[in-house]
Amino acid sequence: MKIKALAVAATTLLLAGTAHAGIRQFQDGFENSPATEWTVVGHAGFDVNIGNARSGRNNAWLHAGGGASVQSYLSTEVHAGVNGPSTCTVQAYANALNGRSTEIDEVSVYDDTNTISRRVHMYLHPGSGYEPISIDDIKIDGYRKFKIMFRLQDSGRGHDGEWVRLDDLTVSCAY
């Protein structure tokens, strides 16, 4: 009887896992008025109905050229829709257009006080088409909104700069 009770308790613990109340998801494929949803700084913008998107009709693009201090970025604000702590993942797809390895200098997530929660650098491979880029395990502790920024800076290697297309942003938050 004692062994059976231990087996039931162990099975219950294994099946319990991490408890979450739910998952909230935000998606942006640049399909609905991207110029009103995204902040553009430098040489960045949107291809609308051109045929360069990974899916749908539209995509965003970034270009940085003309010296190592030249940078461009796109950012948007996401409303997580939760009051308490949650853990989020940001994923998008990026396509290097230079024909050589390209570094997205920064994919950042800022909390509602404009403090960086997570920052990563991503390398894209030439000729690979759209590649997934992501930031996992972002701790959102009690704030409802945060900002996502994609930044590209010229590497200063004496060429025509860096070009990247972005598409299909998804933010998933478990709370």
C-alpha angles and dihedrals in degrees: 000000000000092000092049091052091050091049091051092048092049092049091049091052092048093051096044098070120159114338119227129176092214150306126265119198133195121190131187122177092168089254101124116057096310092183090064095047101043133059112223123202123179122349103347136115148130136290106219118195092339099121100244097109124114087223134354120017105291140054138171127242138199129200128184119178142140102066144343094280095055113104140166131194145181123207137176136182119240123201106213092194095217130110101201136050119308140166119232139192124204118202132174137155123245132189122201109218100186100084089240138073111293130195121215095212096209142009103180138180116204124194123227091275089057092250116141111251096180135359127184138173119225130201119209124201122229117250093012096112117215112358126192116250121185149168115212134193098028108172112218107187113193103319124116103212139036138175127241119202132188112197129187123188128187110255090217092229095138100261136108094285134252126309125190134170120209130199145158104030114191126183117190122186125187114202 
